[in-house]
Every structure is written in structure tokens, then in C-alpha cells.
Amino acid sequence: MEVVIYICFGLIIGFIISWMGEEWEAHQRQLGIHRGTGSYSSAHWKHQWEIIQAENKSSLPITDPYKQEMNLMYVEWASAKPVHLLSDLEDYTKRLQAFCRDKIDTDLDYKINFPEQGELRFSALEVWYYLRILTECLHNAVIHAQADFVFVIATWEENVFTLIIHDNGTGFQQEAFPDGSGLDMVQRAVIKLDASLEISSITGNGTVVRVINSV
């Protein structure tokens, strides 16, 4: 009798472990984040594109014309191919900064520093989330914070990718962000990336946003 109980118990444990593994794999497939592999089928790419379009449509309406144009730009870039390199993300960041400089604020100083390591790969969906974060932070710095400079920094050390957006604008009191606000959209994107978010801001003394992601 005890043997039967042990067998039943082992089968139940095995079933639970198997189910948890399947759920985790399904979650990763939905995110489209297979970090560093760069291996994607056409069906997987199509699925990512569909998620990007669905996420974009489900977002609150964008009323600011500059952000509307930036949104169209990064949706197109992210959807253009299934695998993006770190150098691609650097290029997209420079394009977003150039748009802000040419269309919004020509006097603001836009800086960038990315590591010279092109082996790190991102899925289309992952890049889309990072570009949403960059767009929201750049837009906040340029439109709302009255910053003199915006510095975008990326680091990749010991399998940890960190994206930092630093401005010297007016800053803000750190509290709950209203639904649909720029930093609310940043938080949502960070959650989708399974990353962590650190925001440091003092009224009158700028803002630093850090997105930290194990790769």
C-alpha cells in the first residue's frame, strides 16, 4: 500500500513539474525573448509582429503629435526583422534622439554611450519594448522636464544588460504614475521584459531611469 502511495505521489509531483515547465516555455514564447540565440522561425516572427500590433492598438490613444510620429517610427523598426543586435538598438536610439533634436528641441544636448559588443541579440518584441521606454523617457525630458541634456547609456556586463536614461531637467516627486503617463508606460514595458526598474528623481535635480535585465 505504501508503495502505491509513493508511486502516486511521484506521478503527481512529475505532473506538476511538467506543467510548470510548459507554462514557462509558453510565457517565453509569448514574450519572444530568446536572449542571445537569434534563432527564429518565420511563424515565430509573425507571432511577435502580431503581439506588437496588438500591444500598440491596446495602448491609450497618443495625443501628442511628436510622440505619435516616434511611435510609428519604432514600431516600423522593431517589426522590420526578427533579430536585432545591440548595434541596431544603438542606431535606433540615435534616430530617436535626432528626431527630438530636429523636430522638438534643437538646443538640447543629446548624448549616447553604448558598448562595442555586437553579439548581444534581441527579439523584435524585446526591441519594441526598449524603444517604447526610450521614447517615453526622451519625450518626458524634452517636453516636460525642460532639460539641457539627455544621456542614454547602455552596459552589458556579466550577462546583465542595463539601459540608463539620464536628464538634468526639473525632476518630479516620486509617487504613483497616472495610467497612460510616460513613466506608467515605461513601467508596463519593463514588466513585459521581465526586467527591473529603478527611477531616481529629485525635484529640480533631474531624473535617472535604469532598466536592468539579465540576458
N, C-alpha and C positions, 0 to 999 in steps of 0.2 A: 504494500500500500504506500509506504514511504517513497519507494522508487517511482511509482506513478505520479505522486505529488511533485517530486523533484523534476521529473520529465515535463509535466505540465507547466511548472514554474519556469523552467528553462525555455520552453516554447513561447511563453508569454513575454519573457524578457527579450528573446530574439525578435519577436514580432514588433515590440516597442522600439528597439534599436533600429530595425529595418525601416519602420515608418518614419522615425525621426530623420534618418538619412535621406529618405525620399523627399521629405518636406524641405530639408536644407538644400538639396540639389534643385528642387523646383524654385525655391526662393532665389538661388543664384542665377538660374536660367532667366527668371523674370527680370532681375537686375541687369543681366547681360554683362556681368563683371567677371571675367576670367583673367585675372590680373597676370600680365607678363607672358601669356601664352600666345596671343594673337591668332588663335585658331577659331575660325568662324565659318559656318556653312551659310549659303545664301538664304536658307529658311530662317536661320538664327538672326541674320542681319535684317531680314524683312520683319521679324518679330520685334527687334529693337526699334526699327523705324516706326512701327505701329504704336509702340509704347510712347515714343517721343511725341507723335502726333496726338495721342490721347491725353498725355500729360499737359501738352500745350493748350489743348482745347478746354481741359477741365480747370485751368487756372483762371483766376479772376480777370476780368477784362482789363487790358492795359490802356490807360487813358493818355499817358504821356507819349507824344509823337516820337521823341528820341528813343525811348525805351521800346516802342513798337518796332522801330527800324532795327535796333540792335537785336531784338528777339528774332526777327526774320533772318537776320544775318547768321546768328549762331545756330538756329535750327537747320539752316541750309548746310553750314559747315559740318555739324555733327552727323547729319544724315548722309553726307556725301560718300562715306566709305565705312566699312565695318571695324577697321582697326586704325587707331591714331597713335602716333608716337609722342613722346614728351616734346619734341621739337615742333610738332603740329600744334600742341596746346600753347606753346610759346608764341608761335606765329599768330594764332587766333587772338591771343591776349594783346599782341601788338596792334592787330587790326581794330580791336575794340577801343584801345587807347587812342589810335589815330582818328577813329570816328569821333570820339569825345573831343579831341583836340580841334578837329576841323569843323565840327558842327555845333559844339556846345560852348567850350571854353578854350580859347586859343592861348590864354596866358598861363594856364595851369601847367605845372611841370609833371610830366608822366615818366616814371622810371620803371625799369624791369630788370630782373636778375634771375635767370634760370640756369640750372647746372648743365654742363655739356655732356649729358649722358642720354643717348638716344634709344637705349634698349628698353626703357620702360614703355609699356603699351597700355592703351586704354580702349575700351569698347566705345561704340558710338553713343550709347546711352550714358556711359560714365562721363564722357567729354561734354555731353549736353548738360549734365548737372553742374559740372565745373564751370562751364561758360555761363550758366544762369547765375551762379554765385558771383562770378567776376562782373557780370553786367549789373547786378543789383548793387554791389559794393562800389563800382565805378560811378554809377548813376547817383547813388547817395552822396558820394564825396563831391561830385561836380555840381549837382543841382541843389542839394540841401545843406551840405556841410561848409560850403564856401572855402574849400581847401586851397592851399597854394601848391601842394604836390600830392600825387598818389603813387605809391611804390608797390609793385606786385613782385613778390619773391616766391620762388619755388625751391624746395630742397628735397633730396631723395637720399636718405641715409639709413643704413641698417634696415632695409625693407619698409621704411616708413616714408610716405610721400606727404609733404606739408605744403600747403598753399597759403600765403600770407598776403593780405591787402592792407596797407597802412596809409592813412591820410593824416594830415595835420589840421583838419577842419575844426568845426565848432564842438564836435563830440556830442554826447547825449547822456541823459540819466538812464542807467541800465535797469530796465523793467520789462514787463511782458510786452511783446511786439504785437500791434494790432493785426488781425487777419488781412492778408494781402499786402502788407507793408514790405519794403525791400528786405529787411532783416528777417521777417517771417518767411519770405520765400527762400532766403539763404538757409534758415533752419530746416525747412522742408527738404531742400536738396541734399543737405548734409545727412539727414536721416535716411534718405533713399540710397546714399552712397555707403551706408553702414560706417560712417566716419564720425569723428568727434569735432565739436566746435568750441572755440574759445574766443570770446569777444571782450576786449579791454577798451573802455572809453571813459573819458572824464570830460565833463562839460568845459568847453574852451580849450581842450588839450588833445584833440584828435581821437582817432579810432584805429584799433588794430584787430583785424579778423583773421583767425587761424583755423584752417581746416586740416585735420590730421587723419591720415588714412593708412592703415597697414596694407602693404602690397606684397 
